[in-house]
Amino acid sequence: MKSFFKNVLANIVAIVILCVVFFFFFIIMLVFSAMGSEKSVVVKKNSVLTINLKTNIIDSPTEEQTGLFNISEQNKNVLIYDAVEAIHKAKTDDNIKGISIEADNLNAGVTQIDDLREAIADFKKSGKFVYAYGNAVSQASYYLGSVADQYYLNPAGMIELKGLATEVTFFKDFADKYGIGIEVIRHGKFKSAVEPFLRNDISPENKEQLSTLLNDIWKNTSSKMAASRKIDTAAFRTVVDSLYGMIPELGLKYKLADKLIQKTEYDQLIKSKLNIKDDEKLNKISLGKYIASYSDSEKSGDKVAVLYASGSIYGGDEYNDIHSEKYIKYIKDLQNNDKVKAVVFRINSPGGSANASDEILFELQQLKKKKPLIVSFGDYAASGGYYIAMAADKIYSEPNTLTGSIGVFGVIPYFKDVANKNGIRSDIVSTNANSQYYSALNGVTPYGVNLITRSVEGTYKRFVYFVTQNRKQTFEQIDAIGGGRVWSGTRAKQIGLVDELGTLNDAVKFAAQKAGLKSYAVASYPKSMTPFEQIFNDLNEDEISARVIKNKIGKSNYEILQQVTEKRKLQSEIKMEMPYQIKIN
């Protein structure tokens, strides 16, 4: 019997060792596979630069999603700055003869599409062709593709051209049903981040700002599509209202597409354009591979650094999103780096923690004392995302950037009713009058409400103060356009919340000019994670659970779930945060 147990134990140990060895071998193979995929690329003659389904346009290196759970995905993440620069380079590259847009579902934000569209419109001035092809085309993809000289659609395809709408999800009845109490304190009638916990419908103030915002964005995007397709504005509105793009024949009739052809015929058409024989291969090169063909030869010498800040703002030291401790380190490194002569701070954030935002703003103010600091807005620069821009020498916004939301709120959840219904009660022993001003079971005391209200009001005044200093306006002027209201970039320029309408590339050029640089390299911060770091980042228990749930219910539904389940979303702290996202789907 003793020998039997020894044999069993030995087998168990052997299995464990084998599993560990296999796991590390698997990890090493993945890393080498990822590294091997970055081999050098040669651009062949008669090449066509292609924007396809494998191209993910991202705003920041922190949005990289390559890890253990999606290492096999073929999609290539491309920074919007690199994508625009690649198109500019292709304009004068003799090996690139044209651009082909073949993305039915484009993974990019509205301001990123704006930048790509502008770069492609400039590319067309070279005389090179730009063609587009679609099957089941999303509105975002058509917004980009419509800039092409010719748009081709599959005979059984469709274009989902429908306009913009937003749907706000409310949780008040859900909270009441399950006995969840939520104490809310806010400054600003437009500060609608807390409305889902207070109401069951959109407030008149929120409806007003959403309507203005959506109409501003749609006016910008629809006018460009109509102009590119040479369709009268009134006629284009009829096409959209009637969903004519959903029927391929109607899409052709009303000029959304130039011809209905199969994909093979489309490729054959490009071959004919380039005088390539039928039996010869058409050389298509993706944005990612084209960038890889020249990005290895990075210039040395003076640099303009682009510090990307994408996602919600939190305290802490994590890589993803905008965590204050991590960004303080980045900012101090840039401040002390003598090769960095100017910094462009790229913000793509709906805000978050007021305290973390304040920490980041202070460090940026110190950076500004040593070198030029230019801010560029992406899809969002709202609430805390706008607050951290207040150290800038100059602010660039995109026309469709969601900007402003100068307001503050506090959300204090408690579970008294649900606890009592299930036989749970509490009693308190304390040393001081307000030792227990807040309890998860009993909520917040009247004195606590008064105290937090004062904190919210004080934070709002501090917010407005920094805005007045940066924007050179009075408290009353900023307060009149604040109150938590979100503006489009176009209106933000009109009311003085930003200095210029322009792209990230425009901001980089101005930063170099302000620093007196004639020759410079552009360096991105933070640096992308290595494949090895990305893989082990995925081995976090919360990350595994989140990915499983997100894959099961979809990204949009997961974001709704986060609002009522993620502890950081419901933390009892003062926040500067915008409640919603707007995407062209």
VOLUMGU-915607 format. One line per 10 residues: number of its first residue (from 1); their letters; for each residue x, y, z of C-alpha. Coordinates in steps of 0.25 Angstrom, whole numbers, always signed. Example, Ala and Ser with C-alpha at 12.3 -4.5 7.8 and 13.67 -1.06 7.14 Angstrom:
BEGIN
1	AS	+49:-18:+31; +55:-4:+29
//
This chain:
BEGIN
1	MKSFFKNVLA	+0:+0:+0; +11:+9:+3; +18:+7:-10; +4:+10:-17; +3:+23:-10; +17:+27:-14; +14:+23:-29; +1:+32:-29; +9:+43:-23; +20:+42:-33
11	NIVAIVILCV	+10:+42:-44; +3:+54:-39; +16:+62:-37; +20:+58:-51; +7:+63:-57; +8:+76:-50; +23:+78:-55; +18:+74:-69; +7:+84:-69; +16:+95:-64
21	VFFFFFIIML	+27:+92:-74; +16:+91:-85; +10:+105:-81; +23:+112:-81; +27:+106:-94; +13:+110:-100; +15:+124:-95; +29:+125:-101; +24:+120:-114; +13:+131:-114
31	VFSAMGSEKS	+23:+141:-111; +33:+137:-122; +21:+136:-132; +17:+150:-128; +31:+155:-130; +33:+147:-143; +21:+154:-149; +28:+168:-148; +38:+164:-159; +42:+175:-169
41	VVVKKNSVLT	+33:+178:-180; +36:+182:-195; +27:+191:-203; +26:+185:-217; +24:+193:-229; +9:+195:-234; +4:+194:-219; -9:+198:-214; -10:+203:-200; -22:+196:-194
51	INLKTNIIDS	-31:+199:-182; -39:+186:-179; -46:+179:-168; -32:+175:-162; -29:+189:-159; -32:+194:-145; -30:+209:-143; -27:+213:-129; -24:+226:-122; -14:+221:-111
61	PTEEQTGLFN	-4:+210:-109; -12:+206:-96; -23:+202:-105; -15:+190:-110; -22:+177:-108; -12:+167:-112; -11:+157:-101; -13:+142:-97; -28:+142:-101; -27:+149:-115
71	ISEQNKNVLI	-12:+146:-119; -18:+138:-131; -26:+150:-136; -21:+155:-149; -25:+170:-147; -14:+180:-147; -15:+192:-138; -11:+205:-144; -9:+218:-137; -17:+229:-143
81	YDAVEAIHKA	-5:+238:-144; +3:+227:-151; -9:+224:-161; -10:+238:-165; +5:+240:-167; +5:+227:-175; -5:+232:-185; +3:+245:-186; +15:+237:-189; +8:+229:-199
91	KTDDNIKGIS	+4:+241:-207; +18:+243:-211; +22:+228:-211; +24:+224:-226; +22:+209:-222; +8:+213:-217; -2:+215:-228; -15:+217:-221; -23:+214:-208; -34:+203:-207
101	IEADNLNAGV	-44:+204:-196; -50:+190:-193; -55:+191:-179; -70:+187:-176; -69:+190:-161; -58:+200:-158; -53:+200:-144; -50:+214:-142; -56:+226:-135; -63:+238:-142
111	TQIDDLREAI	-51:+248:-140; -42:+237:-145; -50:+235:-158; -50:+250:-160; -35:+250:-159; -34:+238:-169; -44:+244:-178; -36:+257:-178; -23:+250:-181; -29:+242:-193
121	ADFKKSGKFV	-35:+255:-199; -21:+261:-199; -16:+248:-205; -25:+249:-217; -18:+262:-220; -7:+254:-225; -15:+249:-237; -15:+234:-231; -28:+227:-230; -36:+224:-218
131	YAYGNAVSQA	-47:+213:-219; -56:+207:-209; -63:+194:-208; -74:+188:-199; -83:+177:-195; -91:+179:-183; -86:+193:-180; -87:+200:-167; -90:+215:-166; -76:+218:-160
141	SYYLGSVADQ	-70:+210:-172; -78:+217:-182; -74:+231:-176; -60:+227:-179; -62:+220:-192; -71:+231:-198; -58:+240:-200; -54:+230:-211; -54:+234:-226; -63:+222:-228
151	YYLNPAGMIE	-71:+214:-219; -74:+199:-222; -85:+191:-215; -88:+176:-216; -100:+173:-223; -106:+166:-211; -100:+176:-201; -105:+188:-194; -101:+202:-188; -107:+204:-174
161	LKGLATEVTF	-108:+219:-175; -118:+224:-165; -114:+236:-157; -110:+237:-142; -118:+233:-130; -114:+231:-115; -121:+221:-105; -119:+224:-90; -121:+213:-81; -127:+215:-67
171	FKDFADKYGI	-126:+208:-54; -135:+215:-44; -146:+204:-44; -135:+193:-44; -129:+199:-32; -143:+201:-25; -147:+187:-28; -134:+181:-21; -133:+191:-10; -121:+198:-15
181	GIEVIRHGKF	-121:+213:-10; -112:+223:-17; -110:+237:-12; -106:+246:-23; -100:+260:-21; -97:+268:-34; -94:+282:-39; -99:+286:-53; -113:+283:-58; -107:+277:-71
191	KSAVEPFLRN	-98:+267:-62; -106:+255:-67; -96:+244:-63; -105:+242:-50; -118:+242:-57; -119:+227:-60; -120:+226:-44; -130:+237:-42; -140:+236:-53; -147:+227:-63
201	DISPENKEQL	-146:+236:-75; -137:+247:-81; -138:+260:-74; -141:+273:-83; -127:+278:-81; -121:+265:-85; -130:+264:-97; -126:+278:-101; -111:+275:-100; -112:+262:-107
211	STLLNDIWKN	-120:+267:-118; -111:+279:-121; -99:+270:-120; -104:+259:-129; -109:+269:-139; -95:+276:-139; -88:+263:-142; -98:+258:-153; -97:+272:-160; -82:+271:-160
221	TSSKMAASRK	-82:+256:-165; -94:+256:-174; -90:+269:-182; -77:+262:-185; -83:+250:-190; -93:+257:-199; -82:+266:-204; -73:+254:-208; -84:+247:-214; -89:+260:-221
231	IDTAAFRTVV	-103:+258:-216; -112:+270:-212; -114:+272:-197; -129:+271:-197; -128:+259:-206; -117:+253:-197; -127:+255:-185; -138:+247:-193; -128:+236:-196; -124:+235:-181
241	DSLYGMIPEL	-139:+236:-176; -144:+225:-185; -132:+216:-183; -130:+214:-198; -116:+209:-195; -122:+196:-190; -126:+192:-204; -114:+191:-213; -122:+195:-226; -128:+208:-218
251	GLKYKLADKL	-113:+211:-213; -109:+211:-228; -121:+219:-233; -119:+230:-222; -104:+231:-224; -99:+224:-212; -91:+214:-220; -86:+215:-235; -87:+201:-239; -92:+187:-233
261	IQKTEYDQLI	-81:+177:-235; -74:+165:-228; -61:+166:-221; -54:+158:-231; -59:+168:-242; -54:+179:-233; -40:+174:-232; -40:+172:-247; -44:+186:-249; -32:+191:-241
271	KSKLNIKDDE	-23:+182:-249; -28:+188:-262; -25:+202:-255; -11:+198:-253; -9:+190:-266; -7:+177:-258; -9:+164:-266; -21:+155:-261; -12:+144:-257; -2:+153:-249
281	KLNKISLGKY	-4:+156:-234; -10:+169:-229; -1:+175:-219; -9:+180:-207; -2:+185:-195; -9:+188:-182; -7:+201:-174; +0:+193:-163; +10:+186:-172; +12:+199:-180
291	IASYSDSEKS	+16:+206:-167; +25:+195:-163; +32:+196:-176; +38:+210:-172; +36:+212:-157; +48:+204:-152; +57:+215:-157; +53:+225:-146; +61:+238:-146; +70:+242:-135
301	GDKVAVLYAS	+72:+255:-129; +61:+265:-124; +47:+259:-122; +33:+264:-120; +27:+254:-111; +12:+250:-112; +7:+246:-98; -6:+238:-101; -17:+238:-90; -29:+229:-94
311	GSIYGGDEYN	-40:+224:-85; -46:+227:-72; -38:+234:-61; -35:+227:-48; -25:+227:-37; -14:+216:-37; -3:+210:-45; -9:+201:-56; -6:+202:-71; -19:+202:-77
321	DIHSEKYIKY	-28:+215:-76; -22:+227:-69; -17:+224:-56; -11:+236:-48; +1:+229:-42; +5:+224:-56; +3:+237:-63; +11:+245:-53; +23:+236:-56; +21:+238:-71
331	IKDLQNNDKV	+20:+253:-69; +32:+254:-60; +40:+246:-70; +37:+255:-81; +40:+267:-73; +54:+262:-70; +57:+256:-84; +66:+267:-91; +63:+261:-105; +48:+264:-103
341	KAVVFRINSP	+47:+278:-107; +32:+279:-107; +20:+270:-103; +6:+268:-109; -4:+262:-99; -14:+254:-107; -27:+253:-99; -38:+243:-102; -45:+242:-89; -59:+244:-83
351	GGSANASDEI	-53:+247:-69; -54:+240:-56; -48:+243:-42; -47:+257:-39; -35:+255:-29; -27:+247:-40; -30:+258:-50; -25:+268:-41; -12:+261:-39; -10:+259:-54
361	LFELQQLKKK	-13:+274:-56; -3:+279:-46; +9:+270:-52; +5:+276:-66; +6:+290:-60; +20:+287:-56; +24:+281:-70; +19:+293:-76; +29:+302:-69; +40:+295:-76
371	KPLIVSFGDY	+35:+292:-90; +23:+295:-99; +11:+287:-96; +0:+285:-107; -13:+278:-105; -20:+270:-116; -34:+265:-114; -39:+251:-119; -53:+246:-119; -55:+251:-104
381	AASGGYYIAM	-49:+262:-96; -61:+264:-85; -61:+266:-71; -48:+261:-65; -43:+259:-79; -45:+274:-81; -40:+278:-67; -26:+271:-70; -25:+280:-82; -24:+293:-74
391	AADKIYSEPN	-9:+293:-74; -8:+294:-89; -1:+306:-97; -11:+303:-108; -23:+293:-110; -27:+286:-123; -40:+280:-124; -47:+272:-135; -60:+277:-140; -67:+265:-135
401	TLTGSIGVFG	-60:+264:-122; -69:+263:-110; -64:+274:-102; -66:+281:-88; -76:+275:-78; -70:+285:-68; -78:+279:-56; -76:+270:-43; -84:+260:-36; -83:+249:-25
411	VIPYFKDVAN	-90:+236:-25; -92:+229:-12; -98:+215:-12; -104:+208:+0; -112:+195:+2; -121:+197:+14; -134:+192:+8; -128:+180:+1; -121:+176:+14; -133:+178:+23
421	KNGIRSDIVS	-142:+170:+14; -132:+159:+16; -131:+160:+31; -118:+168:+31; -117:+180:+41; -106:+187:+47; -103:+196:+59; -92:+206:+61; -82:+209:+72; -73:+221:+70
431	TNANSQYYSA	-64:+231:+77; -68:+243:+69; -80:+250:+64; -77:+246:+49; -68:+234:+51; -79:+227:+42; -84:+238:+33; -85:+227:+22; -89:+212:+23; -92:+202:+12
441	LNGVTPYGVN	-104:+197:+20; -109:+211:+25; -105:+221:+15; -100:+235:+17; -104:+243:+29; -111:+257:+27; -98:+264:+32; -90:+255:+22; -99:+259:+10; -96:+274:+14
451	LITRSVEGTY	-81:+271:+15; -81:+264:+1; -89:+275:-5; -79:+285:+0; -68:+277:-6; -75:+276:-19; -77:+291:-20; -63:+293:-16; -58:+284:-27; -67:+291:-37
461	KRFVYFVTQN	-61:+304:-33; -47:+299:-34; -51:+293:-48; -56:+306:-53; -44:+314:-47; -34:+306:-55; -43:+308:-68; -44:+323:-66; -28:+323:-65; -26:+315:-77
471	RKQTFEQIDA	-37:+321:-86; -36:+335:-81; -50:+337:-77; -58:+341:-65; -64:+331:-55; -78:+336:-60; -75:+333:-74; -70:+319:-72; -81:+316:-62; -91:+320:-73
481	IGGGRVWSGT	-86:+309:-83; -82:+299:-72; -92:+293:-63; -88:+279:-68; -92:+282:-83; -85:+275:-94; -82:+282:-107; -77:+278:-120; -63:+282:-124; -69:+292:-134
491	RAKQIGLVDE	-77:+299:-124; -66:+298:-113; -57:+307:-123; -69:+317:-124; -70:+319:-109; -55:+319:-106; -53:+305:-99; -43:+301:-110; -33:+309:-118; -33:+302:-132
501	LGTLNDAVKF	-40:+292:-140; -29:+282:-144; -24:+268:-144; -13:+262:-135; -4:+264:-147; -7:+278:-147; -4:+279:-132; +10:+272:-134; +14:+282:-145; +10:+294:-136
511	AAQKAGLKSY	+18:+288:-124; +30:+286:-133; +29:+301:-138; +27:+306:-124; +39:+299:-119; +47:+304:-131; +50:+291:-138; +52:+289:-152; +56:+274:-152; +50:+265:-142
521	AVASYPKSMT	+45:+251:-139; +31:+248:-133; +32:+239:-120; +20:+232:-115; +17:+230:-100; +14:+221:-93; +21:+211:-100; +13:+199:-105; +14:+186:-96; +23:+175:-102
531	PFEQIFNDLN	+15:+162:-106; +21:+156:-93; +15:+167:-84; +2:+166:-91; +0:+152:-89; +3:+152:-74; -6:+164:-73; -17:+155:-78; -14:+145:-67; -21:+154:-56
541	EDEISARVIK	-34:+148:-51; -42:+160:-53; -37:+162:-67; -41:+147:-70; -55:+149:-65; -57:+162:-72; -53:+156:-85; -61:+144:-84; -74:+152:-81; -71:+162:-92
551	NKIGKSNYEI	-69:+151:-102; -83:+145:-98; -91:+158:-97; -84:+167:-107; -76:+180:-104; -88:+190:-104; -96:+181:-94; -84:+179:-86; -82:+194:-84; -96:+196:-79
561	LQQVTEKRKL	-93:+184:-69; -81:+192:-64; -89:+204:-60; -96:+196:-49; -86:+185:-46; -72:+191:-46; -67:+196:-33; -59:+208:-39; -72:+213:-46; -80:+213:-33
571	QSEIKMEMPY	-68:+217:-23; -73:+228:-13; -64:+239:-18; -65:+252:-25; -65:+250:-40; -63:+258:-53; -69:+249:-63; -77:+249:-76; -89:+238:-76; -89:+234:-90
581	QIKIN	-82:+231:-103; -86:+234:-117; -81:+226:-129; -85:+225:-143; -89:+211:-145
//
